[in-house]
């Protein structure tokens, strides 16, 4: 018999899914290779994509909270981001 999750579990799961919903709407969705490349041409293309992205602000908040060591997030590469 399948166990039914309680209401708190459902709410927690829903909030977690909504917190990352912006990633599905990002202009970079499906373009991982450009955002994790060392090639200047790929980085430039990634920056252009970030400029027109509808979810740049949530991406920047996520970047600032998690401090990823690799990739371009909200138009910034790890080497240009300041550490707290």
N, C-alpha and C positions, 0 to 999 in steps of 0.2 A: 504494500500500500504506500502511495506517495504521501510524503509529509507536506502539509500546507504551511507556507510561511506565515508568521504572524504579521500583524499590521505594521509594527515598527520595522521589521525586515523589509517589507514592501516599500515603505516610505524611504528608508535608507538607500535601497537599490535605485529607486526612482530619482532621488536627489543626486546620487553619484552619476547616473546616466545623463541627467540634465546638465551636470557640471562639465561634462566633456562633449556635449552636443555641438559646441562651437567648432570642434575639430572636424566634424563631418561637413560643416558649411564653409570651411576654410578654402581659399583659392588654391592652396598648395596640396589639398587632398589628392592623393594619387601621384604626387610628383616628388617622392622621397629622395630620389637620386640627386636632384638639383640642390636640395637643402642640406645634404650631408656630403657634398663634394668639396675637394680641395682645388678644383679648377676654377680660375677666375671667371671664365665665361658662364659657368653654372651658378656661381655666386651672384653675378650680375643679373642673370635671369631670375634667380630667387628673390632678389631685392625688388625687381620690377613687379613680380607677382605679389609680394607683400604690400607694395604701394596701393594696389587696387583691391586688397583683401577686405571683405566685409566684416571680418572678425579679428582685426588686428589688435584691438583693445583687450579682448579676453585672452588672446594669445600672449600679449605683453604681460598681463597679470599672472598668467600661468608661468611664463618664463621667469618673472621676478620672484615668484614663490618657490619654484623648484630648482632654479639655477642650473639648467642643463649644460653639460660640458661640451656638447657637440651640436652642430647644426645651426641653422639660421632660424630664429624665432622672432616674430614681429619685427623683422627687418634688421636684426642685430646678430652678429656672429659672436661666438664665445670670446674671441680675442679682443673684441671691442667693448664687451660688457664690463661694467665695474662690479667688483665683488663687494659684498656687504660685510 
